[in-house]
């Protein structure tokens, strides 16, 4: 049917999909956006950057009021309402989702939104809500989901990801966090600032390896000073219930120890949301980890199908990067000329701890791996030094 035929079909509803839709509208291409999974807006506005940074700021204010380091200031009692903080965060998210996504999409005259789960039935057709839709070209922006590690007992004990952590009604007394990257670090400090006891277990020999070693070591000192217990080069060997207590067995430095906790947060890897998408029917190739394989211009092995964001095998999984990829992929797809791509060496990254850590460029270890000398390579890592912070009492 003519009404079910489109110049471009976008599958997804997050940053990459929205950037693709906006660009397609500029080209006046008849476009169908099928949002499958998360609420409109995807990870960043709903369960990522926006709500987490709001709560990080709330936690920072609550913590600094009690640990400001100035002997001349005395704040007798700080009252904090965890439930109110979550309610305020969710209300802000709803307002931003409407203003930045729902209202914007309503004004894209060449784009039609369909809320449904879609899967390919042929290289040019997808099925959603029992209907078939034909697309001359496709942009896949289906994102990713938290991937729990294979720890014995994890299903019995239970766990949360960053998604559930942002929607909890009750604050955990003792939070166990697995991971050493941005999610693990931000949520460890967030809940510590809000008053929870926090234990962080990281497999690597240092935290956040996307920065220089000196910076990650400094950040680790700050987190330890604030009372976060950190185990590096460590693994969680098993989880179990003991009457009404949750217990984790931790292996580190050749020894094992047990930790009692009441909530487990997984801050490790993610898995692409490609299951059930019918990529076999389209002939689209994926990696061993089910990530969509793309060339530098976001084109899959099927020439009319492009993919962007967390579902691909590109290295930097950032909301801003996904948005740029979505825009570029649409230009490449609609023009038929692969000419727009991101230089990932120039993409900055930030961990919103306190102090925050920001990086752009190549790390020292990456320059030698590429055969470069310091004359031709550079990296900027930013974190406040100890002297710039208020002393602790």
Order of alpha helices (4+ residues) and beta strands (2+ residues): beta-alpha-beta-alpha-alpha-alpha-alpha-beta-beta-beta-beta-beta-alpha-alpha-beta-alpha-beta-alpha-beta-beta-beta-beta-beta-beta-alpha-beta-alpha-beta-beta-alpha-beta
